[in-house]
Amino acid sequence: MQPKYFDVHGHVNFAAYKGDREETIKRSLDSGVWMAVVGTQRDTAKSAVALTEQYTDGVYAIVGLHPIHTDKSFHDEEELGDGGKEFTSRGELMEYAYYRDLAKSSRVVAIGECGLDFFRLDGENTRAKQENAFRLQIQLAKEVGKPLMLHLRSGSGLSAYNEAFKILKSEVAGFSTAHPGDLHFFAGGIDEAKPFLDLGFTFSFTGAITYPPRKGETERSYDAIVRYLPIDRILSETDCPYVAPVPYRGKRNEPVYVAEVVKKIAQIKGEEPETVRERVLENALRFFGLGK
């Protein structure tokens, strides 16, 4: 079956799907939704690749080390928890050879999610660990000829977008892919987007764009940036199991819900839904180097 949608960033390899992983994937594939399953550290990266081997088409993997996993700090039982056990981010090193071996699989389509997360930053040592892991993954992406899947989250008075741009601006010439990378769950504004747009990056949006304006806002904070970006630089994602779109908000997210994200992109841009669906799908296939 040819795809209708592409969820370029989701985590059906996480513990949140332990009881119905196969059913969730089947439901998506039966609806014409292809997906990229994203690893965040060595275990989830390995499981992402293993998942792809169970399917002929439509399920691809992204492997890498998330910046929060360079330090032991953050708890999320939906990621690696088991039966309610507390999960702590691992404090892992970027094991270059390990991820390079995973990336040799033809089903691995990008490196990441990698980048900078200053939201829970705990001193300069943590920042240095994140930057080191990020630089190594940029090197790996260029070596294996695959784009980056970026995680950039500002905090602690620091802009992750500005700091990542400083690192990336001298690196993009070494990429052989259609785009050097994608800014996953983009939450910046036009000023943050412009430098990356000039470098050839794409921007993916989640169900967060379907949420109503916050108190005091006249429009959703995402509307301006979605209108501003050219359609050929926009990708759709769920970041499942998180941020389920309206009308599923509050429930566990899954790849099939990416259709709601694409529908909202069309609405914000004031364009025909079918035209936007086709363009966003084409963007994803081009980004990952996949033919229809």
C-alpha angles and dihedrals in degrees: 000000000000114000124254096187138016123213097203096188128032140127110224085147090070126104090253087079097044094118101043110015096132093046091050092051093045091050089055097045091047087055092051095256117141119194146200111218110212127212121209101188138358098293098045091041090054092046091049091057092044090054093055091057090065093062134061094211143353100045118088134167138231116197131197149096119286113222093240090060092063088077136035103247121096128077124209121153091186090068106047103345122123125207095339096313114149115256123209125193108258110237090227130173121233099259099202098190093047094054092041090057091050091047091057089077113104087225092064107094104174145009119248160339083236137142138081131325114186095166093094097022113161106194136304093299091063091047091051091051091051093048092048092051090046094052092049091052091050087054091048093049091054092046095052095037098241132126126250126254102211129209110193121171123167126215145124088062091299129115110225088195094057094045093047091049090054089056097041103043093079094041106056095082088069095061120101095187127102088255128014092227152319128257099227118213090003109208101164130102134243093283091055093044100050099072092048092045089056090052092054101255126150127223126221127202132204137203088285088087089066094059120106121253116281119248109291095019120117093203138009112285090235097055097083096050094045090052092047100051118083111248092240090065097052125098131180127231142161103206082211136221083037135065101016111199126243122302090033097043112144093027128097107279124231137182096261089066091067087092088073090055092052091047090054093048089056092048094050092047093044092232134132110281094224093051091050092046091054094046095047091048091050089050092055094048090049093046093053094039093243125145121222 
